[in-house]
Amino acid sequence: MSGDDAGFHHGFLSTPCICVVLYVKPIDCFTAINGMLLRSLLIAAVSSHRALLTPSLAILSFFSKPRPALLSVEKNPLLHAIFKSTLYRHFCAGENVGEVKTTIKNIKDMGFRGVILTYAREVVVDSWTEQEVGVGALEYKEKDAAKLEKEGAFDEGIQAWRDGVLETASMLGEGDFLALKFTGAGANVTEALAARKPLPTQMQDALDAVCEQAIRRKASILVDAEQQFVQPGIDDVALSLMRTYNREHATVYNTYQAYLKSTPSTLLRHLHLVKDQGFTIGIKLVRGAYMATEPRHLINDTKQQTDDSYDSITKGLLEGRYEDLEHGSSAGFPRVNLFLATHNKQSALNAYQVQQKRSEEGLPLIKVQYGQLLGMADEVSCTLLQLGDKAGQTSPEVYKCLSWGTLGDCISYLLRRAVENRDAVSRTKTEYLAVRKEAWRRLKSALTFGIASR
C-alpha cells in the first residue's frame, strides 16, 4: 500500500501500538512502558520532518544492501543493537515463532480482532534488474535456462517461498489473515505472471497447500497487489483460487488499488465473473503502493480523485449497488467480503457509518473488516476500536498487519515503510504531535506524583 493506505506496524514483545496508549480504553491507556513511548516519539519525529526523514532513508537504504561484516546489521553487534532496539522493535513482530505468537497475543488483548501476518523474507529477485534485493533476500542461484523450462524442474526459490509462507501460516489463529506476495517466489513465477501464462506446477501446488492450511486454521489469505506488469497475471491466479476455495465465504482476497484509473472497470468485470460463476469474491481495497514506479498515465491525476474512487467503490460494495449490479435487480449482486486496508481515517469512518446505518434499517450487510500497518496510523485503528463502545453500535473488526523475520530479513521491509512515510509527512506530523502530547502529559503526571509523595 501507499503511505496513505499502506495497509499495515508494532512494538516488539511489548504493548503493540502507541495509539492504544492515547486513545483506547482506560485499562489499556497507561500500560505502555516509557521506553516504548520514547521510541515512538523519536520515530514519529523523524517521520514527520522531511529534513530528518531524507537522510534517514539514505542511511536505511545503505544498510539494506549486503555489506562487509563491519557494516552489516546482522554481523556488527553495535549496528544490530541500534537497529533492533529502535526500528525493528517498533515495526516488526519478532524473529521466531515464540516471539511472533507473543506479539499476536498482545495485539488481540488490546481489542484487535486479529492480525495480518506476512513474512518479510520474501522478495527474492528484483523483477526489473533480476538481482537479489536486500540483506535478507533469499539466496537465489541462477539455473540453466533449459532446466528451468523443463516440465517439473525443481525451483529452489518456489520451495523457499512455500516453506516460509507455510511457517507463517502455522502461527495464525482463527480469523487471522496471511498476506501473500506472489513475486516473492522468484523470477520463474514473475515471468509467468508477466506473460499471463500458467504458473509452474510447483508454484500451483504450493498455493494449494497454503490455501488448505489457511482453511484448516480458519484463517484467510490476502493476495498483495503488485506492479502493473504482473498485476493482470496476479488477478488471474487470485480469481482461480477464489473459484476453488471461496465457494461459501471468502478464504482468498484479491487486492484492488483505487489510485489506478482502471480499477473501477476491473472490479466491475470481476464482480460479473464471480456472480455468473457462483462463488464469493474477497476484495481488499487500498489506495495504492507503486506511485514511484508505475507509468504515470495509469494513475489518477490528483489525490482527491483517488480518495473519491476509494470512497465510491466502498460505498457501492457496502450498499450492494455497483454500476449495473444491484441487490434486488434482475442483474443481482454477487457475494462480497470486503477488507478495507486504509490509513485514511475519514474513509474508514465513512464506511463504518454506511454499515451502521444499514444495520439499523435492517438492510442486507456484507462482511467488512479494517486494517492498518503495525506502528502506522494507530489513531485510525484506535478510533475504530472505540466505536463499538457506544450503545447500540456494532464493533468494527480491526486488524494490524505484522511483518516478521530476522533483522536482516526485515531491513528491506523497514525501508519500504520509511519510503511510504516520506509521502505521508502531513499525517505523521499529526501522529508526532499526539505522541509528544502524551509524553508531556506523562512527564507532568510523574512530576506531580513525585511532589505529592514527598
N, C-alpha and C positions, 0 to 999 in steps of 0.2 A: 504494500500500500504506500500511498504517498505520505508526506509529513502530516497532511491534514487528516488523513484517514488511515494511517499506516496500520491498520487493523490491529497492533498489539504490543510491559516490562516489569522489573520486580526486584525485591530485596532478597539476598541470598541467605536462606535458612533463618530468616527473621521476619518481622511483620512486613508483608509484601509491598504495600504501596502507600506512599505518604499521604495520598488523598484520604485514605481511611482515617489517618490522624486528624485531618482537617474537617471532614465532612460527615462521617458516618456516626453510628450510634454512640452515646457517651461511653458505654462499656469498652468500646474499641478506641476511643479518641485519644487516650493517653497511654497506650501500651507500647508505642514505638520507642526504642531506645534513643538516647540523644545522639549517639554515633550515626544512626541511620538518618536522623533529621539533618545533621550537619552535612552528611554525604549528599543528601537530596538538595540542600541549599547550594552546595558547591556545583553540582551538575546542572541545576537549574540556572545558576548564574552564568555559567559558560554557555549553555544552550540558548539563552535569551539575549546574548550580546554578540553581534557579528564580529566585533573586534577580537573577542576571545574565541569564538567558535571556529573562525577560519584557520588560525594556526593550530588549533586542537585537531581539526580534521586532517591537516597536513601531517601532524605527528602520528595520528592513528593510522593513516594510510601508509606511512613509512613502516610501522611495526606490523602491518597486516601482511607484509611480504616476507618470504623466507630470508633470514639474516644469519650472520655468523653467531656463534654462541654468546658472545659478549653483548650483542644487540638483539638477542632472541627473548621474547616474552616468556617462552617456555623454559629456556635453559639458564637465563640470568636470574638468580634468586631475587635481586633487588627489583628489577623490572617486573618480575612475576608478582611480587608482593604489592607493588604500586597499582598495577592494573587490576589485580584480584580484589584489593580492598576498596577500590573506587568503582570503576565502570562495571566490572563483572558482577560484583555483589549487588549492584543497583538494578542491573538489567537482565541477569541470567538466573536460571533455576537451579543449577547445580552441575556437578561433574560426573555424578554416578547415580544409580537408581535410588539409593537411600536418600541422598540429598534432594533429589527431584521430588520424591514422594513426600518428604517433609515440607518442601515448599508448597506443593499442591494442597496439602492438608491445611497449611497456614492460610492460604488464599480462600479455601472453602469455609474455614472457620470464620472468616470475615463477612460471610454472606454471599459471596460469589457462587453462582450456580455451578461453575466448573472452570475448566481450563482448555485452551487450545495449545497443544504441545507440538513443538517442532524440533527436529534435530539440526543443530547449527552446522554440523559437518556434512553439508550436502552439496555445495557447488563444487563439482569435480573439474570441469573444463569450461573455460570461457568460450561461449558459443561463437564469438567473433574471432578471437585470436587462437583458439584451440590450445591455450596454455592453461596450466594449473593455476588456480586462484586461491590466495590466502595461505597463511602458515598452517591452517588446519585442514586444508584441502586433502581429500583422499589421494593416495598415490595412484597415479594413472599411467600405465605403461602403454605406449603405442604398440599396437599389434599389426601384424602383417595384414594388409587390406583384404587379401583373399581369405584369410582366416575369419575376419570379421564378417565377410559376406557369406561365408559358408553356413548353410542352414544348421541351426543347432549349436553354432560356435559358442563357447563359454565366454562371457563378458565379465571380467573382474569388477568393472565399475557398477554394473547392474547388481551383481551379487553383494557388493559392499553396501550399495544403496538399500537393497532389500534387508540385509542384516540390521542396518542402523534404524530403518523405519519400523521393523518388527520389534526391535528392542524398545523403541519409543512407544509403540502401541501397547507393549506389556505393562506400561506404567499408568495407563488410562483407567479411569473408573467409569461407572455408569453415567451417561450424559455428557462425557467429555468429548473433545474433538482432536483429531490428528490432522495436522497440516502437511500436505504433500507438494513438493516441487519436482515435477517430472524430469526437468533437465538435470537435476542432481544425479541422475543415473548415468550421465556421461554422454560423450559425443555420438555414440551409436544411436541412442534414444533421441537425442536432439535432432539428428539428421532425419530420422523417421518422422518426427513431429513436423519439422520444417517442410518436408515433402508431402505431408499428409498421407504417408504410407503406413501399412500395418506395423505395429510395434514388434520388435524381436520377440519371439516366443518366450524367451527367458524373462523379459520385462512384463509381458502379459500375465505369465504365471505368478510373478512377484506381486502384481496388482491384485490378482485374485486372492492370494494368500493374505495380503494386507486387509482387503475388504472383509474376508471371512473372520480374521482376527478381531476387527472392529465390531462385527456383528456379535461375536461371542462375548465381547466385553460391554455390549450395549452402548457403544460409542459411535461416533460419526466421523466422516472424512471431509476435509475442506481441500479441494484442489486449487492450488495457487494460480493466479493469473501471471502470465509472463509476457515477454516482448512479443510484438505482433507477428514477427516472422515465424514464431512457433505456436501462437495462440489458436489459430483455426484447428491445428492438429490436436492441441490440448482439449479444445471443445469437443472434437470428435470422440476422443478417448473418454472424457468425462461423461458424455451422454451415453456412450456404450456401457460404461459401468453403471450408470443410473438405470438403464434398461434392464440390467441383470439384478441389481441389488436394491432398487427403490420401488419395488412392487407395491408396498404399502406406504410407510413413512420414508423420509429421505435418510439413507445411510451416506450417500455421496452428494456433495455440494460442488457446483462449479462457481468460479468467481467471475463477476461482471464488473467492468471498470466504467464508471459514469463519465469520466473525462474524455472517453472516446466518442466521436460523433456517431460511430456505427452501432454503439451499444443498444439503443432503444430498438432498432430493427433486428439486430442479432437476437436479443432477448425475445422479441415477438415471434421470430422464426422458431426458436427453441420451445416456447410455450405451445405453439401449434403442434409441434412434433410430439411433445410428451402427452398432450391431450389426445391426439389421434392414436397414439400407441399405448395409452393407458397406464403410465407409470407416474410417479411423483417427481417433480423437479426440485432439487435443492439449489437455492440461489444464495450465494454470498455476494453482497453488494458493497463495493468500495468506490472511492473516488478515482484512485489510480496511483501507480508507483513508478512509472518509467518515463517521466516527463523529460528527463535529460537525454534519453537515448532513442525515443520514438520519433519518427518523422512528424514534424510539427503540424502538417496539414491534417493528420488523423485526429488531433486533439481539439477540443472546444477552444474557441478564440479567447474566452475570458473565464475566470474562476466562477463568476456568477452563473454563467451558462452551465458549468459543471454542477454547482450547487443546485440549480433548478432541475437539472436532469436527475440528480440523485434523489431529490425530494419527490419529483414527479413519478419516477419509477416506483419508489417506496409506496407512495400513496395509492398508485394504481394496483399494485400487488396486494396491499392490505385490504383494499375495498373490492377486490375481485373484478376490476374493470381496467383492462389494458388494451388500448386500440379497439379492435373488433371483437375481443373476447370479453365476456361479462357473465357473471352468475345470473342464472335465470333466463338468459337469452338463448336463441337457437344455437349459437356457436358454443355456448357454455364456457366454463373456465377450468383449467387444469388444477390438479392438486399441487399446492405450493408450500414448501417450508422455506422460510426466509431468515438469513443471518445478516444483520446489519453491522458490518465492521466499520465503525466510524469514530473519528476523534472530534467530530463537529457536534457540539452539544445541542445546537438548535435542531439539527436533523434528527438526532436521537429523540429529543423531546417531542418533535412533531409526530414522529412515528408512534410513540407511546400514546399520545393524545388521540390519534386516529383509532388505534386499537382499543383504548379505554372507552371511547365514545361508542364504538360498535358493540363492545361488550355490554354496555349499559342499555343499548337499544335492542339487544337480542339478535344482532345480525351475525352472519357467518364470520368466523375468525380463522385466520391461518396461523400456523406456528411461527412465532418470531422471536429471535434472540439477538443479543447485542454483545459486541466485544471490542476491547481496546488492547493495545500492546502494553505489556507489563512495564511500569515505570513511565509511561506516557499517558497523557490525557486522563490522569487519575481523577480530576474533578468531574469529568464526564461520567466515568464509571460510578463514582460515589453518589453523584446526583441521581443517577438511575436507581442505585440501590436504595436510596431514601424514599423513592416514590411509593414503594409498597407499604410504607409505614402509615400512610394516610388512610383513614377509614373508608371502606368501600372500594378501594383501588386494588387492582391485581399487582403483584410484584413482578417486574420485568426480570427475565433471566439474563444475567450479566456475566460475561466471561473475561478472563485475562489470557492473553497469548504469551506463552513462555518459550524461550529457546534454551536448550540445554547442551552441554558438551564441555570439553576442557577449555581452558583459556585460549589455547591455540585454535581450537575449533571455532570459538565464538568471536574471535577478533574481527573477522570479516563481517559477521552479523552486527557487531557493535559499530563498525564503520558505516554500514547501511543505515542503522538507526540515527547516527550522527548526521549523515547526509540529509535524511528526512527532516531532522530538526533545523537544518540550515534553511529550509524553505518554509519553516513554520515559526519564525522568531517571534511574531506577534503573539501567537498562542503560548509559547513557552515563557514569554515575558509575564503573562498573566499568572502562570503557574509559579514562576520565580517569586512574584510579589506575594502570592498566597503562602508559599513556604517561608519566606522571610518574615511575614506577619506572624506565623505560628512560632517561629524561632524566637522572635521578640516577646511574644506572649509568654512563652515558657521561661525565658530569662527573667522577666518581671515577676512571674509566679514564684520562681526559685528564690529571687531576692526577697520578696515579700515573706515567704515562708521562713527564710533564714533570719530575717529581722524579728518576726513574730515568735520564733522559738528561743530567742535569747532570754 
